[in-house]
Structures are given as C-alpha cells and as structure tokens.
Amino acid sequence: MISILSLYSCKKDSFLTRYPVSSLTQESFFNNATDLNTYANGFYSYVPGITSVALNDQQSDNYDSNPFNKVVAGQLILPITASSAGWTWTYLTDVNYFLQNYQKANASQAIKNHYVGVARFFRAWFYFDKVKQFGAVPWYGSTINPADNADLYKARDSRQLVMDSVMADLKFAVNNINPTGPSGTITKWVALALMARVGLHEGTFRQYQGITGGQPFLKTADSAALAIMQSGNFKLYTTNHPTQDYQNLFLFYNPTDAQATSEVILGSYYSSTLHNFTALDGYMTGYGLGLTKGLMNSYLMTDGTPFTAVPGHDTMMIKGEFNNRDPRMMQTVLQATATDGNLKGTKTLGNAPTGYLQIKYYDPATPGWNSNYNAGINFRYGEMLLIYAETKAELANAGVGTFTQADLDMTINLLRDRVGMPHLMMNVPIDPVLAASYPNVSGSLQNVLLEIRRERRVELACEGFRYDDLMRWKSGPLLAQQFTGMYFPALGTYDLNGDGVADIALVTSAPANPVATVSYFVVGTDIYLSHGTYGNVVVNPTLVKTFTDPKNYLFPLPTQELQLNPKLTQNPGW
C-alpha cells in the first residue's frame, strides 16, 4: 500500500491509466516470454486428469454399471442447453485470443513459435474431440467479434476443412514446439503422439463409415508413430517381471520414477506434499462399476490361443478363469484368490456389480477417498506401437504398402514380450468370436487386423479408448449387447478362492443366522443371474439397449443452439 500511495502521489495520471490486475488485455499482457508462458499454462486445464483417463471406459462394452450408462444403452435424450450437450467454445476463445496477441511479446521468434505451437496443439485437441462428438462443426481460427453475426451464426464447416485444419495445427506444433520441456508439459513428441492418435481415428472412421479421404490420415498417423518409435526417446517400461511390470506402469508418482522416463510421453502429476489428491480409488470401488465378461474373454491363454476356444469356458467360475491367462488380465482385474491392499478377491461383488473389479490404476497404498496421488498417463509409447501396427496393416490391407512379421515384431510383440506372452504371427488363425464381433473386417490381413484389435482392447483397457475405437470401427452394435459378469452354476454357498472356507452365498432370502465370513446376495434383489437361478451376473436385467445407425455414432446438438442459429442442422436421427 505504501508503494502504491507513493506512486500515486508522484504519477497520478499514469496510475489512473493502468489496467486492473484482474483484467487481462493486450495493453497489460503479452509483453515478454514470461507472459506467453503464463498464459499458455492455462491451456493445460484441457489435459484429462487421472480419474477421467482411468474410468472413461465405462462408456463402452468394457464396463457395466449401476446405474447404467445412458450412452451405452442408447437412451441419451436431446439436450437443451449448450453446456449440457458439450457444445461449449469458451476454451477455444482463450486459445484464439492468445494466437491473436502473442506477436507483440518482446521475445525471439523461436520462443514465440514454441508457444504458438502449444496453443495450436490444444486447439487441435479441442477440435478433434468436437468432431468425434458431433461430426462437422464450425471452424473458428480467431476470436469472434460479438457484433459479427456472420461468424456467430454460421453453419457447420465441412468435416474435411475442420480435420485438415486440425492436422495443419499439429504440423505446426510438431515443427515448432521444443523437443524437451518440464515433465507434464507439451513437447514435440506429445504433438506427434496426438497427430498419430488423430490420424488413426479419422482415417479408420472414414474408411468404415464410407467417407472418402481416409488414407492420407492413416499415412500421417503411421509416419507420426514411426517418428516417435525411431526417436530413441521412449521405450516400454519393464524390469523383466512379467507378472507385475504392466500393473506397476500405472502406479508411479512423479516424473523421476523409471516408468515415467521410459514410456510416458505425457503424464498428469499429483502431489501428497502439496495435498493435491484425486478420488480415483474411491470411484473405482464405490460407484457401481464393474468390468465385463466380454473384456475378460478377450484375454488370451498363455499359449496364445483364445480363451473362448477352451471347452466349458462359458460356464467357468471366476477362479478358473484366471488360470493360464495373459498376465495383463490379473494385473487389470482382481483375481478371486488375490488381495490388493484392502481389496479382497472374494469380496469383489461388493465393489463391482459384475464381480470383475478393476485394479489397474488402483493404488493399494492410498485406498481412501481423496487420498490418491499416483500419476495419470495421457499418452504413452505402448499406444504408439498399437497405432503404427493398425495403420500400417489397414493400409496394406487396402493395397497401400506392405505389412510383415517384422512390423508385428516391432510393435505388438514388444507389448507381448513385456508380459511374457507368445508372439503374434502373420499366419494366426481367424478367431471366429472376433470375426463375429467385427463383421466388417475383411481382406487378406483380416486375421492380423482382428488380433491387433484384440491387442488394443487388452493393452489399453481402462485407459479411455474403447468407446472411440468402437465408433471409428463402426462397431456400435456391440454396445447394444447384454453385458454380463461372473458365472454361478446354481444358488448356494461358494468358496471362490479355493481355501476351504465359504466366501459367498446366493440365496432366495436373507438367512436368520448368517455366517459372519460369508457375503449373502438375494437373487432377484441383490443380484440377478442370466437364467434366473443360475448363469452369468446381469447388472441391469430389465434394460433394453439399442444402437441405431447412423444416429448413435454422433451426439446431438442442443435444441437451444438450433433455435438461436437456424444455419445449424441436427445430426441424423436426432
């Protein structure tokens, strides 16, 4: 206050023309590199936190939940407001405001271009998400003057224009963002990773939806992923312990841990020291989420053959399901015979309605509510290997380039090596279950493409990719299938872990004298079985799910926005 009063007494006029600290304007900001960095730091609010990443698969066939997910069930209703629909643009305005004003900063052009690259990276990510959700949307490359009705009330731009603009932003970002930076910040390699992700999605979406122009996007994804692979900056995390390395990849705390420095391209970090916690562990165990039998069936046997080819697999109880399976299964889902912190495999029905409880990302050291602080992974090297394998195989299957055993060995088989699984071979037999799940996959590489999809589902389970994958593969009908959980052959008492002590009982009514160590479930009230008194657990037995093509491949625009702007049109079927 003394300093301010002194300044005021000496330079009254200059003080009165100063801009308030709370009001960011061109005149008061964008003066130097520090200002550019400060503003750009605000863009990072767009990076998903660990809870969003680890639980986003619940909008897919990897999860079932109580209450059910309305998107999965096909019961989403028309939204009224922009905020309820996700038709919001404030974040884009913040990015475009920076791009209109950065040039006045007293900094080298290289420094300016770095921060412009960061801004354009986030604009690309923003628009990528909008296109996945709504299809074609209006493209805004600058802020809108409130009096400019032509921009405020414009129609959607073509999907081609928007996605070409997204790729132009990413190319600038790749060419101008610094290759290194503080952990958790955007580097050239993060920009390449997003370019690969965008190219894979857009290329395959167009291919399977019958939209022209998909191959250039696939080629871009292929090149971007390969650039990361050839950089030498990243590798799969492994300590040569196949029964624990995969799970431990998702249980690190800070960028100095070995996992982060090897495989993570972009991470979200928290801190117990700064009391920056998340509620992830609480959400995983207390909000009616359970993994599905469909996901469980995807994990191969340890000899590389499908579990669904094993006689009696469909009536196998949970203890037997984990025998001789891909080690990623027991590092993602809690076994009946296992204990993980305060989680016991024999009690999984109390935490997960399907009986299959996610432990990937679960930190047994911080099991309480708002006490978790292990890092989240937004982009990792393993995803890049999967992108390269899929894009190269899709192109080769369409007659563009080749795909050989060497390509599998440098991608899929590195992921399998980490967990000690047999290599995927080019002559792998077609799995009839996969072929039935993805009937639109054909061609000379059908067998390999199907297995790449299995590998992607297994490797990236519980990382938020599955819904987008189903949409780009035009496999939405998989969401309309009835999801199930663990199997019970009859009512009665069960020793789930095989230690000779009863763990669970399925009954028609609660017993008058319950055994303290037994968890009781009243069939028809607490739990439902697919055949009444036996079968697989069904979480939502009366739910009738639908998936309508093309309606459910895109989300609806909010009705208020359609009324305000007659040039906007609703998505098909809505």
N, C-alpha and C positions, 0 to 999 in steps of 0.2 A: 504494500500500500504506500509506503514512504517513497519507493521508486516511482510509482505511478503518479503520485501527487507532485513530485519534483518534476517529472517530465511534463505534466500538465501545466505547471506554472511557467515553464520555460517555452514550451511549444504548443500553445493552446490549439492553434489551427490544425497542426499535423496530427495531434491526438484525436481531434474530433473527426478526422477523415480516415482513421484507422478502421479496419473491419473487425467485427467481433470474432473471438476465437472459435465460437460455435458455428460460425457461418463460413463454409469453405467456398472461396470464389477464385476466379482466375487471378484477380489482383493480389490476393493474400496467399496464394499457394502456387505450386508448380514452379518454384524458383530454382531448385537445385536437385541433385541426385537424391538427397535425403528425403525431400518431399515426394519424389517419384516412388521411392521405396516405401514410404509411409502409406501412401495411397494404395500402392499395389498390394500391400499386406492385407488390406481389406477384402481383396478378391478371394482370399483363402477360406472365407466362410462357405464357399461353394463346395469345398472338398468334403465328401461324406465322412462322418465320424465312424468309430468302430461299431457302434450299435446298428447303424444303417447298413454297413457292409455285412456284418455277421448274421443279420436277421432278415435281410431283404429277400432271401429265397422263399419266404413264407408266401409270396405272391407267385407260387409255381407249384409244380407237382412234386417237389422235394419235401414239402411240408403239408401237414394238415393241422387245423387249429380249431379251437372252440373259444369264442365264436368263429364261424367260418369267414374266410376272406371273400368279400363280395366280388372282387375282380376275377378270382379263380372260379367262382360259382357262376359267373355271367350275370350277376344281379346288380351290377352298378347302375345307378339311375342317373338321369340327366342332371348335371349340376346347374345351379342358378347363377352363382357369383363366380367371378374370375378366380378368387382365392381358393374357393372350394374345388375348382377344376384344375388348378395348377397353371392357369392361363395368366401368369404374372410376369412383369417385364421390368420391375424396379432394378434388379441386379444388372440387366443389360444396360440400363440407363447409366448406372455407375461406371460400367466398363467403357461405354462410348464417350462419356464425359471426360474420362482420362485421355482417351485417344484424340479428343479434340483439343486438349490443352497441354499435353506433355511437352510440346515443342519449345515452349518459352523457357524451360528449365536451362540453367547455366550448367551444362554437362556435355561430355563428349557424345558424338552421335552413336558410338558403340554402346554407351551406357543407356542412352535413350532407347535405342533399338532393343536392348535386352528387356526393358520394362514394357515396351510396346509388345514385344513377343509374349511376355507373361499375360498382358491384357488380352491379346488376341487368342492365346491358348484358352483362357477362361471363357471368352466369347464363343469359341468353337465348341467347348464342352457344353455350355449353356444351350446352344442351338442344336447340338447333337441330341441332347435329352428332350428338347422340344419336338424335334422331328420324330424321334422314337415314340413319343406320346401322341402327337396329333397329326403326323404326316407333314404335308406342306404347311408352312406358317409364313407370316410376313417377315421379310428380312429388313432389319434396320442396321445400317452401318454407321449411323451417327445419332446423336440425341435429337429428339423431336421438339420443335417449337410448338408450344401449346396452341398457337394460332394457326398452325399448319394442318388444316383439315384433310388435305390430300394424303398426308402421311398417317395422321391419326385414324383415318377411316379408310385405309387402303385394303385391298383384297389380299389374300394369301399370294405370296410369290411361289413359283414352281419349286417342286422338290429339288429339281436339278440345280436351279440357281442357289438355293439355300445350301445344299450339300457341297456344291462347288466352292461357295464362299467359305464354308467350314474348312474345307481342305486348303484353300488359299491362306486362311488364318494359321492353320497348323504348319504349312510350309514356311511361312514367315517365322513362326515361333521356332521351328527346328533350326532355321538358318541364323537366328539372331540371339536366342536365349543362351546364356552361359552354359558350358557343359558341366560345370560343378557349381555347388552352392550349399548353403546350410541345409542340414537334414530337414526334410519336411517341406522343402521349397521346390518350385518348378525349375527343372533343368532341361537342357536339350533332350535328354533321354526320356524324361517324362512326356515331353511333347511328341517324341517318336512313338512312345507307348500308346498315347491317346490316338495318334494317327493310325496305328495298327488296329486298335480296337474299333475306331470309326469305320475304317476301310473294310474290315471283316463284316461288320454289321450291315453296312449299306450295300456292299457287294452281294452278300447272300440274300438279304431281304429282297433286293431287286430280282435276283435270279429265281427265287422260289415264288415270288409274287407275280412273276411275268412282266416286270418292268425293265425296260431296256437300260443299258449303260452300267451294268453291274461289274463287268470285268475290269475296267480301269480302277475301280475302288479296291477290288481284290488284289490287283497288282501293286497298288500303293501300300496296302496292308502287308503284303508279302515282303516288299522292299524295306518297309519301316521295321518290321520284326527282325528281319535279317541284319539290318544295321545294328540293332541292339545286340544281337547274338554275336556279331563279329567284332563288337567294340572291345570285348575283353573286360568290360567294367562290371559284369554281373555273372553270377553262376548260381546253380541250385544249392540251397543250404543243405549240407549233410555232414554228419560226424561219423558216418558209416554205422549208424544204429538204425536199421530199417524199421524197427518196432516203435521208435519214438521220435525220429527226426521230423517227420511230417507234422505231427502234433506240436512239437516244440517250435516249429517255424512260426506258429501263431501265438506263441507265449513269450514274447520278448518285450522289454520295457523302454529301451532308449536306443538311439542310433549307434551307440558304441558296441552293442551286442553283435555277436558274429552273424546272426541271422540277417540283421538289417543291412550290414555292409556287404553281404553277398547276393541276396536275392531280391530285396525290396527296392523298387525303383522310386516309389513314393509311398510314404507312410504317414499316419496321423499319430501324434505322440501326446502322452498324458504324463502327469507327474504326481506322485504321492507327496513330495516335498512341498509343492505348490497347492496341494489339495485340489488338483484337477482330476477328478474321478469320473467314471461313467457307471451307468446302471446295467451294463451288459449282462453280468452273471445273474442278476435278479430277473431280467427279462427272459433269459434262456430257460430258467427253471420254474418261473411262477406265472406265466401268462398263456398257458394252454397251447403251447407249441410242441409239435412232435414231428419227427421225420417219418417218411412214408415207406411202406413195403416196396413200392416201386423203386425208390432210391436204393434200398437195401439189396434188391435183386440185381442192381446194376454192377455191383462189385463182383469181380471175377473170383474164381477159385485160385489157389496159389499155383496151380499148374497152368494157369492162363485160360482155362475153359470156362464157359458161362455157368453160373450157379443155377440158372433156370434149366440147364440140361441135366441136373442131378435128379435122379428118381426120388420122388417124395419131397422135393424142395417146397412145394406149395402147402404142405401140412407139417413143416418142420417148426419146432418151437424155438424160442429165441436163443437158448443156449447152444443148440446145434447149428444155428445159422452162422455163427461166427467161426466155426471150425474150418480151418484151411482156406481162409479168405484173404483177399488183398489186404495187406496191413493198414491201408488207409481207412478201411471200414472201422476197425476198432480204435483208430485214432481220430475218428469223426463222431462215432456213436458209442455210447456206454454199453459195454457188454453186461450180461446178467451176472457174470462171475467176477466183475471188476468193481473197484471202489476208486473214485476220483475225488479227492478232498472230502467234502461232506456229502457227496453223491454216492449212492449205493445202487448197483445194477439191479438188485432185487426189488427196489422201490421205484423203478422208472415210471410205472404207470401213475404214480402220484405226482410226477413232474411233467411227464409228456403223455398226452392222451392216446398216442399210438403205441406207447411203450418203447419207442426209439428216441432216446434223449441225446440231443447234440452236446458233444463235449469239445468239438473244435472251437477254439477261441475261449473256452471256459477255463478260467484261471483258478485252480483249487486253493491258491494262497489268498485270494480275495473274493470269497464266495458271497459276501454280504451285499446289501443294497447300497449303491453309490460308493463302492469301495474299490472298484476295478480300475486299474490304470495301465494295463498292458496295451501295446501299440496296435493300431489297426493298419491293414495293408490295402492301399488303393490300387497300386499297380505293382506287379511282381514278374520276375523273369519267367516263372513257370507258365504264366498266361501267354507270354510272347512265344514260347515254344509251341503252345497249342494253336495260336493264331497262324504261325508260319506253316505248321503241318496242315491245317484245314484249308487255308487259302491256296497253298501250292497244290494240294490234292484236288480241290474244286476246279482250279484252272486246268490241271492236267486231265481231269475227267471230262472237261469241255473241249479238249484238244489243244490247249494252250500250254506249251512246255511239257515237262516230264515230272513224274513223282516216283521215286525209287526207294529201295530199302535204306539207302544212305540217308534219305530225308527222314524216315522213321527213326533211324538210329540217332540222329542229331536233335530229335525233338521228343516224341512220345517215349522212346526207350530210355532217355535220360531221366524222365519222370518215373518210369518204372524201376530203373536202377536204384533210385533213392530208397524205394521200399522193398527192394529185393524181388520184384515180380519178373516173370519171363518176358522176353521181348515180343513186341507185336511184329508179325511177319507179313509180307505183302500177300502171301497166299492164305491168309487166315480165312477159315470157312465163314460163310454168311450166317450170322446168328438169326434164326427165324423170329425171335422175340424183338430184336432191334429192327429187323426188316418190317415187321408188322407195325411197330411204333412210328417208323418214318417211311411210309409207303412211297413218298415222292423222291426218294433217293434211288438212283439207278445208274447204269453205265458200267464201264469196265473197272472202275475203282469203287463200286458200291460197297464191297466188303470192307475196304480200308476206311472209307468215309463213315460208315456206321460205327466202326470201332473208335475212330477219332472222336465221334460224338459221345460214345460211352466214356472215353478217357476224359473228355472235357467235363462231363457231368460229375464224375468221381473226383477228379483232381480239384475242381473249383466248387465243389459242394459247399453250401453255406458261405459263399462269398458274393452272392447277389447277382449272378449271371444267368440263372436258369430261365427266368421269365423272358428276358430279351432273346435268349437263344431259341426258345420255342416260337417266338414271334417271327424272328428272321428266317427260321426254317419252315415257316408256315405249318407248324405242328400244334396249333392252338387246341385242336380236339383232344389232346392229351389232358388238358385241364378239366374237361368235362367227364372224365372217367371217375368212377368211385375210388377214392383213396382209402387204403386200409392200413392197419398196423399189425402187431404181432398176432400169432396164431395160438388158439386154445382148442384142443380136441373135444372138450366137454366141460360141464360145470364140475366144480370140485376144488380140491386143495392141490397146490403145486409147489414143488421145490425147484425154483427157477435156476439156481446156481449149482445144484447137484451136491450140496454139502450135507444132505440128510436131514435138513431142517426145513419145514414148510415156510414159504415166504408169502404166498398169495392164495386167496380163495375166491372163486367165483360162485356166488350163491344167489338164491331166489329171494332171500330176505336176510336181514342182519341177524346174526346169532345172538341168543340171550347171554351166552357166556363166551365172548370172543377170546381167542388166544392172543396175548399181548404182542407176540412177534409176527403175527400174520396180518397182512393188509387185506381187508374184505371189500369186495366190489359186488354190488347187487346188479345182476344182469337185467337190463331193461330200464335201469335208473342211473346207476353209476357208470355203467359200461354197456356197450352194445356189440353183439357179435353178428357177423355177416349171415349166419344161418340160425339165428335165434339163440340156441343153447350151445353152439359150437361155431368155429370159424375164426376169421380174422376180426380184430377190433375195427369197428366202424365209428368214427368220431361224430359224424353228422348223419344219422341213419335216414332221416326224412328229407334231407336236402336233395332237391332236383337241380342238377347243374346243366348249363347249356353253354355252347360256344358257337356263335353264329359268324359265318364268313360272308362278307368281309368286316362286318360290324365290329367284332371284338378284337380285331388286330390294331385298332386305334381307339383312343379315348375321345369322348365327346367334348365339343366346345361348350362353354357356359351359355345358357339361354340369354342372360342379360347382355352379354357382349354381342350376340347375334342381333338383338333388338337395337343396340346402340350403333352397330355398324352393319348395315344391310349388305355390304360387299363381302362380308364373311359368310361362308357356307358351312353347314353342318357336315360332319363326317358320315359316310354311308351307313345306313341302318339305324342311325340315332334320331 
